[in-house]
Structures are given as C-alpha cells and as structure tokens.
Amino acid sequence: MTATHPSRQDRLTNPQRRAETSLTTLAARDILGGLSSWRLWSMLGWLDIRQRYRRSVLGAFWLTISMGIMVMALGTLYASLFRMDTSDFIPFIAGA
C-alpha cells in the first residue's frame, strides 16, 4: 500500500509546490515593499485630498464633518432599532 501523504522528497521536488512557495514569497515581498514605501502613499493620499477640496470653503475638514454626521445618523437610527441608549451606542459606532 502507498501512503496517502506525499513524502518529504516528493514535496521538495514537486514543481507545483515550488511554484506555490515562490508565489507566496513574491506576495510577501510585494506587501512588505508596499508597507516600506509608506511615505510615498501617505504623500499621494494627502495631495489627493488637497486637490479634491482645493476650492471648497470647508476644505478637507468636510471629510470630518460628513463622517460625524453619518455616525450620528446611523447611531441614532440603530440605537432606536435595537432599543439602546444613544449615549452608549454612538461611541460604539464611532469606534468601530
């Protein structure tokens, strides 16, 4: 009878197994490379926000205002649906 699990030697010489390992290694390197260039993507994100809200009176502060309005609206709605106190539920929504 043959074993159902491949031997260690089969796993090391199997080209498909080596390809999976190399793809995993490449994916890990790609993620680490992206994380190491945090200065680039943070600068690009900040420039995008500045460009998008350049002519607005409220500017980038509008992001904070709209998020606060959404948290208050959803918190009030869900607190009433779940019959909870809004002073307990809104901080829960804001932190999630």
Secondary structure, 3 states (H helix, E strand, C coil): CCCCCCCHHHHHHCHHHHHHHHHHHHHHHHHHHHHHCHHHHHHHHHHHHHHHCCCCCCCCHHHHHHHHHHHHHHHHHHHHHCCCCHHHHHHHHHHC
